[in-house]
Amino acid sequence: LRQPVCTPALQGVIERLLPDGRWILITERRTANGGTVGIRTDITEFKRLLADLATANERVGATMAELQSQNAVLLERDAALLMQNMLFDAAINNMSHGLMMVDADERLIVCNRQLTDLFELGEPQTVQGAQIETVFLGRSERSDANRSAGSELVRRLRDHAAHEAPASFV
């Protein structure tokens, strides 16, 4: 007759690491007549999976900490960029001249209020991103003088672009 693994005070469940590296779950219960019923279950795979899960949780925690750190840096950069944009906007909208920047595809990427007022274009944000030909030539509600000035402006911009030179018109 074998001795129970669990003492009367420790009846229940015990995990044991065997010398060969396997894990065994030992469950023992006393019977009404004083005997012991025991069940042995190999839980080696379960223990391996738990260890893998713990390792994965550690990696996730480290990755989460890194992402939070990167997010904090991005939030700081976003605040700095917002401030720069506000300063840029204040600078271009408080100058006395009309200003615009056009990309290589002839899209108006930046303009100020003075330019949109001068050419009767409406709000700056309504024309930004539009083709310069559409902005300066395609609006029939503008005066003939503004359409003529817009046509000349587009011609000069294209001429300067053909020679890869920056343009400045007065």
Disulfide bonds with the S-S distance in Angstrom:
none
